[in-house]
Amino acid sequence: MAKARSKAKKRKPVSAKKKLAGKRARQPIELYFWPTPNGFKITIMLEECGLPYVIRPVNIGRGEQFKPAFLAISPNNRMPAMVDPDGPGGKPISVFESGAILQYLGRKTGKFYPAEERRRTAVEEWLFWQMSGVGPMAGQAHHFRSYAPERIPYAIERYTREVGRLYGVIDNRVSERDFLAGEYSIADMAAYPWAKLWERQGQDINSLPNFARWLARMEARPAVARGMAVRVDQPTVDISKDEEARKILFGIGAKN
C-alpha cells in the first residue's frame, strides 16, 4: 500500500498567479446609475441575486447622459444601463432599458424570472404593465406636480388620477396573492420604486389597503432595503430648485 501511494500523482498546488487570474475573470457588473426609481429597479435585482457590481454615476442633472461614451451603451440617453463583462459566451455585453436589464439578469441567474412558460408570461405581463403604465404616468405626475414651470390643473389632475387608477389595479391584484405575478419577481422590483413615492404622487394610501400591505412586504425584504439605499459619491441635484438641471432634463432632446 505504501508503494502504491508513492506512485500516485501528487496534486499540484494552484499558484497565486492562477488564483488572481480566476478572480479577474469574475469582474463585477458595471451599472450606469443615478438614484431614481428606474435606477433602483436594478440595484434591487442585483442585491437580490447577490451579483457583484460597481456603480458608474450618470449625473442626469448635468447632462452626462448625452456623453458619447454613455450613448454607446444607451442610445436613448437614459439610465440605467449596464455592462456585464461576463456576458453570453464569456464575452462582455451592454444592456439598456430597465425592463430589458431585469429580464437579462433573470435569465443569467435563473432567479425571479421563471423559466416555465406560464409563470414567465405572468411575470412579463406585469413587467410590461409597469414599463408602459406605472413608470410613465408616475413620472408625468412628478413632473406636473413638482417640476413644471407653471401649474397646469388639467395635467395635474389627469396624471394624479391615472396613477391612482394604476395603484388601484395593484390593490386589486394583491388582494388574494402576495405579489403581482403570484410569486415575488422582477415585476415587483420594477413597480416598487415608483409605487413607494405614492404620497408625492398625490395618492391616498388609506383607500388602498392591499397596496399598502404589498409595499410593506417589499420594504421588509433586506435586499430591497439595500438596493434602495444605494447612492452615488457626488452631490445629487434638486430638480425643483435647479434651473440648469430642469433645462437639461426637460428641454434637450437626443443629439443626432
C-alpha positions in Angstrom: 0.0 0.0 0.0 2.8 2.4 0.8 4.4 1.6 -2.5 1.1 2.3 -4.4 0.7 5.6 -2.7 4.2 6.6 -3.7 3.3 6.1 -7.3 0.1 8.2 -7.1 0.3 11.6 -8.7 0.5 14.5 -6.3 -1.9 17.3 -7.0 -0.1 20.4 -7.8 -1.0 23.5 -5.7 -2.7 26.3 -7.5 -0.3 29.1 -7.9 -1.1 32.6 -6.6 -1.0 33.8 -10.2 -3.7 31.4 -11.4 -5.9 32.3 -8.4 -5.5 36.0 -9.3 -6.4 35.2 -12.9 -9.6 33.5 -11.7 -10.6 36.5 -9.6 -10.0 38.8 -12.6 -12.3 36.6 -14.7 -15.2 37.3 -12.3 -15.3 41.1 -12.9 -18.3 42.9 -11.4 -21.2 44.2 -13.5 -20.9 47.9 -14.2 -24.2 49.7 -13.5 -24.6 53.1 -15.0 -26.9 54.7 -12.4 -28.5 57.7 -10.8 -30.7 57.4 -7.7 -34.1 57.5 -9.4 -36.9 54.9 -9.4 -35.7 53.3 -12.7 -32.1 53.1 -11.3 -33.3 51.4 -8.1 -35.1 48.7 -10.0 -31.7 47.4 -11.0 -29.9 47.8 -7.7 -32.7 45.8 -6.0 -32.3 43.0 -8.6 -28.5 42.9 -8.2 -28.8 42.8 -4.4 -31.5 40.1 -4.6 -29.3 38.0 -6.9 -26.1 38.6 -4.9 -24.2 39.7 -8.0 -21.1 41.9 -7.6 -21.5 45.3 -9.2 -19.9 48.7 -9.3 -21.7 52.0 -9.7 -20.9 54.2 -12.7 -22.7 57.5 -11.8 -24.6 59.2 -14.7 -25.5 62.7 -13.4 -28.6 63.3 -15.4 -29.0 66.8 -13.9 -25.7 67.8 -15.5 -26.1 66.2 -18.9 -23.8 63.2 -18.5 -26.4 61.0 -20.3 -25.6 62.8 -23.5 -21.9 62.0 -23.5 -20.7 59.8 -26.4 -19.3 57.1 -24.1 -22.7 56.7 -22.4 -24.7 56.9 -25.7 -22.6 54.0 -27.0 -24.3 51.7 -24.5 -27.6 53.6 -24.0 -28.6 55.2 -27.4 -31.8 56.6 -25.8 -29.7 58.7 -23.5 -31.5 57.3 -20.4 -30.1 55.4 -17.5 -30.0 52.8 -16.2 -27.7 50.8 -18.4 -25.2 48.2 -17.6 -22.2 46.3 -18.9 -21.7 42.7 -17.9 -18.1 41.6 -18.5 -19.2 38.0 -18.2 -21.9 38.0 -20.9 -23.0 35.3 -23.2 -20.1 33.1 -24.3 -18.0 34.8 -21.6 -17.8 38.0 -23.7 -19.0 41.4 -22.4 -22.5 42.6 -23.2 -24.2 46.0 -22.7 -27.9 46.3 -22.0 -30.1 49.4 -21.7 -33.7 49.9 -20.6 -34.6 48.8 -17.1 -37.0 46.1 -18.2 -34.6 44.5 -20.5 -31.9 44.6 -17.8 -34.2 42.9 -15.4 -35.0 40.2 -17.9 -31.3 39.7 -18.8 -30.3 39.4 -15.1 -33.2 37.0 -14.5 -32.1 34.7 -17.4 -28.4 35.0 -16.3 -29.1 33.9 -12.7 -32.3 31.9 -13.1 -33.8 34.0 -10.3 -37.1 35.9 -10.1 -37.9 35.3 -13.8 -39.3 31.8 -14.1 -38.2 29.5 -17.0 -41.6 27.8 -17.1 -43.7 29.5 -19.8 -46.9 30.1 -18.0 -45.2 31.6 -14.9 -42.8 33.6 -17.1 -45.7 35.0 -19.1 -47.4 36.2 -15.9 -44.2 38.0 -14.9 -43.8 39.6 -18.3 -47.4 40.8 -18.3 -46.9 42.7 -15.1 -43.4 43.9 -16.0 -44.6 45.4 -19.3 -47.6 46.8 -17.5 -45.2 48.7 -15.2 -43.0 49.8 -18.1 -45.8 51.2 -20.1 -48.1 52.4 -17.3 -46.8 53.0 -13.8 -43.4 54.4 -14.8 -44.5 56.9 -17.5 -47.7 58.0 -15.6 -46.0 58.4 -12.3 -43.2 60.3 -14.0 -45.7 62.7 -15.5 -47.4 63.1 -12.1 -44.0 64.0 -10.6 -43.3 66.5 -13.4 -46.6 68.4 -13.4 -46.9 68.3 -9.6 -43.3 69.3 -8.7 -41.2 70.4 -11.6 -43.3 72.1 -14.3 -42.5 75.9 -14.6 -46.2 76.6 -14.2 -49.1 74.7 -12.6 -51.5 73.2 -15.1 -54.5 72.0 -13.2 -55.7 69.7 -16.0 -52.3 68.0 -16.3 -52.0 67.6 -12.5 -55.5 66.1 -12.2 -55.0 63.9 -15.3 -51.8 62.2 -14.2 -52.7 62.1 -10.5 -55.9 60.3 -11.3 -54.3 57.9 -13.7 -51.6 56.9 -11.1 -54.4 56.3 -8.6 -56.2 54.1 -11.1 -53.0 52.1 -11.7 -52.4 51.7 -7.9 -56.0 50.5 -7.7 -55.0 47.8 -10.1 -52.2 46.7 -7.8 -54.6 46.9 -4.8 -57.0 44.5 -6.5 -54.3 42.3 -7.8 -52.6 41.6 -4.5 -55.9 41.2 -2.6 -55.6 37.4 -2.9 -51.9 37.0 -3.6 -48.7 38.4 -2.1 -47.1 39.7 -5.3 -48.1 40.8 -8.7 -47.3 37.6 -10.6 -48.2 35.4 -7.6 -44.6 34.8 -6.5 -42.0 37.5 -6.0 -40.4 38.5 -9.3 -38.8 41.2 -11.4 -42.3 42.7 -11.9 -42.5 43.7 -8.2 -39.0 45.1 -8.3 -40.0 47.2 -11.3 -43.1 48.6 -9.7 -42.0 49.2 -6.2 -39.5 52.1 -6.6 -42.2 54.2 -8.3 -45.1 53.0 -6.0 -43.3 53.8 -2.8 -43.5 57.5 -3.9 -47.3 57.4 -3.7 -47.5 60.4 -1.4 -45.5 62.6 -3.7 -47.9 61.5 -6.5 -50.9 62.7 -4.6 -52.4 59.4 -3.6 -54.4 58.4 -0.6 -52.9 55.1 0.7 -55.8 54.7 3.2 -58.0 53.8 0.3 -55.6 51.1 -1.0 -55.1 48.7 2.0 -53.9 45.8 -0.1 -51.5 48.1 -2.0 -50.1 49.3 1.4 -49.6 45.7 2.6 -47.7 44.9 -0.7 -45.5 47.9 -0.1 -44.8 46.6 3.4 -43.9 43.2 2.1 -41.4 44.7 -0.3 -39.9 47.0 2.3 -39.4 44.0 4.6 -37.0 42.3 2.2 -33.4 43.0 3.2 -32.2 43.1 -0.5 -34.8 45.7 -1.4 -33.7 47.9 1.5 -30.1 47.6 0.4 -31.0 48.3 -3.2 -33.0 51.4 -2.3 -30.1 52.6 -0.1 -27.6 52.8 -3.0 -26.3 56.3 -3.6 -23.7 58.0 -5.7 -20.4 59.5 -4.5 -21.3 63.0 -5.7 -24.0 65.6 -4.8 -27.4 64.9 -6.2 -29.5 67.6 -7.9 -32.7 69.2 -6.6 -34.6 69.5 -9.9 -37.3 71.6 -8.3 -34.8 74.3 -7.5 -32.1 73.8 -10.1 -32.8 75.7 -13.3 -29.9 74.2 -15.2 -31.0 70.7 -14.3 -34.6 71.4 -15.4 -33.3 72.7 -18.7 -31.2 69.7 -19.3 -33.8 67.2 -18.3 -36.9 68.7 -19.9 -35.6 71.0 -22.6 -32.9 69.0 -24.5 -33.6 66.1 -26.9 -31.3 63.4 -28.1 -28.5 64.7 -30.3 -28.1 63.3 -33.8 
